[in-house]
Amino acid sequence: MTEKLEQVLPENIEKRSFEIISQELGERSFDPLEEPVIKRCIHTSADFDYADTLVFSPGAVRRALEAVRSGALIVTDTNMGKAGVNKKVLASFGGEAVCFMADPDVAKAAKEEGTTRAVASMKKAAALAEETDRPLILAVGNAPTALVEICALLDQGKIDPALVIGVPVGFVNVVAAKEMLLEKDVPSIVARGRKGGSNIAAAICNAILYMARDGVE
């Protein structure tokens, strides 16, 4: 059967998309604070698997909302992820989104230590968060090595993020790194399995930002 075109005004396309998502999810129910995150990931990817694969640690979204409202620093592992975060909403709370992957000092540290820029970026994020005393949200959508380093920093007591978003996409060490993060005592949102990406990391950030903007408690 051929799909018929809908006449939808540009400003109503997103609303209509979420209506379709709700219809296709049917009678499935989710935690009220987790549902907007799940639906925005589906909206971003058109992939309903996220309704089953997103794993939330207890209270993760509430902790993230508190962090955003306190001027959180969001560190992404790609500039694509950073570009996708709604920086206007984030800035309204005094927050900032950054990515260190292209920084010369990160490239230098990675070369000297024989590791990846993602690892060096997470070390830089930990140091910066300590200096500024701002709530830290780490949004990883590409590099499993970033998640492995976050786990190491947690074990060493060198980082205390308000939220870790663990949604790298791929095949090498992706699943293992996500499972490693899930074992840690840290607020987290993880996409189990191979799926994810910078767009999903940004979508999770934005879902939380919009809830904070709209006064969700």
C-alpha positions as a Python dict, from the first residue, in 0.01 Angstrom:
ca = {
    (1, 'M'): (0, 0, 0),
    (2, 'T'): (134, 343, -96),
    (3, 'E'): (172, 590, 190),
    (4, 'K'): (-35, 904, 141),
    (5, 'L'): (124, 1243, 201),
    (6, 'E'): (-1, 1431, 505),
    (7, 'Q'): (-59, 1803, 490),
    (8, 'V'): (130, 1924, 796),
    (9, 'L'): (244, 2279, 864),
    (10, 'P'): (621, 2305, 920),
    (11, 'E'): (577, 2419, 1280),
    (12, 'N'): (362, 2111, 1352),
    (13, 'I'): (589, 1843, 1202),
    (14, 'E'): (766, 1760, 1528),
    (15, 'K'): (436, 1745, 1718),
    (16, 'R'): (290, 1513, 1454),
    (17, 'S'): (602, 1296, 1466),
    (18, 'F'): (564, 1246, 1840),
    (19, 'E'): (196, 1164, 1794),
    (20, 'I'): (294, 888, 1550),
    (21, 'I'): (559, 760, 1790),
    (22, 'S'): (302, 743, 2072),
    (23, 'Q'): (55, 563, 1846),
    (24, 'E'): (311, 303, 1741),
    (25, 'L'): (424, 244, 2098),
    (26, 'G'): (62, 162, 2174),
    (27, 'E'): (-18, 82, 2534),
    (28, 'R'): (342, 53, 2647),
    (29, 'S'): (411, 258, 2956),
    (30, 'F'): (736, 413, 3077),
    (31, 'D'): (861, 606, 3376),
    (32, 'P'): (732, 965, 3330),
    (33, 'L'): (1083, 1113, 3345),
    (34, 'E'): (1230, 850, 3113),
    (35, 'E'): (955, 855, 2850),
    (36, 'P'): (1055, 1190, 2691),
    (37, 'V'): (1413, 1065, 2654),
    (38, 'I'): (1304, 739, 2492),
    (39, 'K'): (1066, 913, 2253),
    (40, 'R'): (1320, 1176, 2149),
    (41, 'C'): (1574, 904, 2069),
    (42, 'I'): (1311, 732, 1855),
    (43, 'H'): (1224, 1065, 1694),
    (44, 'T'): (1590, 1128, 1610),
    (45, 'S'): (1655, 783, 1466),
    (46, 'A'): (1315, 640, 1364),
    (47, 'D'): (1434, 332, 1554),
    (48, 'F'): (1188, 188, 1803),
    (49, 'D'): (1453, -44, 1949),
    (50, 'Y'): (1544, 238, 2187),
    (51, 'A'): (1220, 171, 2374),
    (52, 'D'): (1382, -156, 2483),
    (53, 'T'): (1756, -89, 2485),
    (54, 'L'): (1782, 238, 2678),
    (55, 'V'): (1881, 164, 3038),
    (56, 'F'): (1843, 430, 3308),
    (57, 'S'): (2013, 407, 3644),
    (58, 'P'): (1780, 493, 3933),
    (59, 'G'): (1714, 867, 3948),
    (60, 'A'): (1941, 945, 3652),
    (61, 'V'): (1704, 1185, 3477),
    (62, 'R'): (1616, 1369, 3797),
    (63, 'R'): (1985, 1412, 3879),
    (64, 'A'): (2048, 1539, 3527),
    (65, 'L'): (1763, 1791, 3554),
    (66, 'E'): (1916, 1925, 3875),
    (67, 'A'): (2254, 1953, 3702),
    (68, 'V'): (2113, 2141, 3403),
    (69, 'R'): (1932, 2385, 3628),
    (70, 'S'): (2259, 2444, 3811),
    (71, 'G'): (2450, 2542, 3496),
    (72, 'A'): (2589, 2209, 3384),
    (73, 'L'): (2894, 2164, 3166),
    (74, 'I'): (2810, 1911, 2893),
    (75, 'V'): (3117, 1745, 2743),
    (76, 'T'): (3067, 1550, 2421),
    (77, 'D'): (3311, 1314, 2250),
    (78, 'T'): (3243, 1456, 1902),
    (79, 'N'): (3185, 1802, 1760),
    (80, 'M'): (2880, 1654, 1587),
    (81, 'G'): (2735, 1573, 1927),
    (82, 'K'): (2812, 1920, 2054),
    (83, 'A'): (2648, 2073, 1745),
    (84, 'G'): (2329, 1879, 1815),
    (85, 'V'): (2285, 2004, 2172),
    (86, 'N'): (2041, 2294, 2205),
    (87, 'K'): (2289, 2545, 2337),
    (88, 'K'): (2032, 2825, 2364),
    (89, 'V'): (1828, 2632, 2618),
    (90, 'L'): (2144, 2516, 2796),
    (91, 'A'): (2275, 2874, 2815),
    (92, 'S'): (1946, 2992, 2966),
    (93, 'F'): (2048, 2796, 3277),
    (94, 'G'): (2407, 2920, 3262),
    (95, 'G'): (2533, 2596, 3111),
    (96, 'E'): (2775, 2526, 2829),
    (97, 'A'): (2845, 2245, 2581),
    (98, 'V'): (3206, 2171, 2486),
    (99, 'C'): (3408, 1918, 2290),
    (100, 'F'): (3783, 1883, 2336),
    (101, 'M'): (3856, 1637, 2056),
    (102, 'A'): (4019, 1895, 1828),
    (103, 'D'): (4213, 2075, 2103),
    (104, 'P'): (4592, 2078, 2047),
    (105, 'D'): (4664, 1985, 2409),
    (106, 'V'): (4435, 1682, 2379),
    (107, 'A'): (4610, 1568, 2060),
    (108, 'K'): (4948, 1615, 2230),
    (109, 'A'): (4846, 1422, 2542),
    (110, 'A'): (4701, 1136, 2336),
    (111, 'K'): (5021, 1106, 2133),
    (112, 'E'): (5247, 1119, 2438),
    (113, 'E'): (5041, 863, 2630),
    (114, 'G'): (4980, 637, 2330),
    (115, 'T'): (4605, 653, 2369),
    (116, 'T'): (4306, 805, 2191),
    (117, 'R'): (4191, 1165, 2186),
    (118, 'A'): (3867, 1047, 2343),
    (119, 'V'): (4059, 924, 2648),
    (120, 'A'): (4255, 1249, 2672),
    (121, 'S'): (3931, 1444, 2635),
    (122, 'M'): (3771, 1270, 2931),
    (123, 'K'): (4080, 1339, 3144),
    (124, 'K'): (4059, 1705, 3047),
    (125, 'A'): (3688, 1709, 3132),
    (126, 'A'): (3758, 1568, 3477),
    (127, 'A'): (4024, 1832, 3544),
    (128, 'L'): (3804, 2115, 3419),
    (129, 'A'): (3505, 2005, 3625),
    (130, 'E'): (3723, 2001, 3936),
    (131, 'E'): (3854, 2351, 3862),
    (132, 'T'): (3514, 2506, 3793),
    (133, 'D'): (3306, 2305, 4042),
    (134, 'R'): (3023, 2285, 3788),
    (135, 'P'): (2789, 1986, 3746),
    (136, 'L'): (2930, 1764, 3473),
    (137, 'I'): (2737, 1570, 3209),
    (138, 'L'): (2943, 1344, 2984),
    (139, 'A'): (2773, 1261, 2655),
    (140, 'V'): (2953, 981, 2470),
    (141, 'G'): (2808, 887, 2132),
    (142, 'N'): (3109, 767, 1939),
    (143, 'A'): (3411, 641, 2133),
    (144, 'P'): (3394, 336, 2360),
    (145, 'T'): (3744, 427, 2480),
    (146, 'A'): (3586, 737, 2636),
    (147, 'L'): (3353, 518, 2842),
    (148, 'V'): (3641, 293, 2950),
    (149, 'E'): (3837, 599, 3063),
    (150, 'I'): (3533, 737, 3250),
    (151, 'C'): (3508, 407, 3436),
    (152, 'A'): (3879, 428, 3525),
    (153, 'L'): (3841, 788, 3646),
    (154, 'L'): (3541, 681, 3857),
    (155, 'D'): (3744, 401, 4014),
    (156, 'Q'): (4023, 648, 4092),
    (157, 'G'): (3782, 898, 4246),
    (158, 'K'): (3891, 1162, 3994),
    (159, 'I'): (3547, 1236, 3850),
    (160, 'D'): (3194, 1271, 3987),
    (161, 'P'): (2960, 1336, 3694),
    (162, 'A'): (2593, 1420, 3740),
    (163, 'L'): (2522, 1197, 3441),
    (164, 'V'): (2709, 977, 3195),
    (165, 'I'): (2535, 920, 2863),
    (166, 'G'): (2685, 603, 2719),
    (167, 'V'): (2560, 554, 2364),
    (168, 'P'): (2864, 494, 2140),
    (169, 'V'): (2784, 318, 1813),
    (170, 'G'): (2989, 48, 1646),
    (171, 'F'): (3138, -298, 1673),
    (172, 'V'): (3475, -291, 1851),
    (173, 'N'): (3448, -283, 2233),
    (174, 'V'): (3119, -92, 2216),
    (175, 'V'): (2902, -346, 2396),
    (176, 'A'): (3170, -428, 2655),
    (177, 'A'): (3232, -61, 2735),
    (178, 'K'): (2861, 4, 2786),
    (179, 'E'): (2827, -296, 3015),
    (180, 'M'): (3131, -179, 3210),
    (181, 'L'): (2966, 159, 3267),
    (182, 'L'): (2642, -5, 3380),
    (183, 'E'): (2834, -177, 3660),
    (184, 'K'): (2949, 157, 3804),
    (185, 'D'): (2772, 351, 4076),
    (186, 'V'): (2710, 661, 3868),
    (187, 'P'): (2395, 817, 3720),
    (188, 'S'): (2381, 690, 3363),
    (189, 'I'): (2171, 646, 3053),
    (190, 'V'): (2303, 368, 2832),
    (191, 'A'): (2190, 227, 2497),
    (192, 'R'): (2264, -142, 2530),
    (193, 'G'): (2400, -317, 2224),
    (194, 'R'): (2573, -178, 1919),
    (195, 'K'): (2337, 108, 1838),
    (196, 'G'): (2382, 470, 1937),
    (197, 'G'): (2571, 763, 1792),
    (198, 'S'): (2639, 1132, 1839),
    (199, 'N'): (2285, 1215, 1730),
    (200, 'I'): (2145, 992, 2005),
    (201, 'A'): (2376, 1145, 2265),
    (202, 'A'): (2254, 1491, 2162),
    (203, 'A'): (1892, 1375, 2161),
    (204, 'I'): (1922, 1257, 2521),
    (205, 'C'): (2077, 1588, 2622),
    (206, 'N'): (1800, 1780, 2449),
    (207, 'A'): (1523, 1573, 2603),
    (208, 'I'): (1660, 1661, 2945),
    (209, 'L'): (1708, 2026, 2849),
    (210, 'Y'): (1349, 2058, 2726),
    (211, 'M'): (1215, 1898, 3043),
    (212, 'A'): (1418, 2143, 3249),
    (213, 'R'): (1291, 2434, 3037),
    (214, 'D'): (932, 2318, 3070),
    (215, 'G'): (948, 2291, 3448),
    (216, 'V'): (929, 1911, 3473),
    (217, 'E'): (1012, 1794, 3824),
}
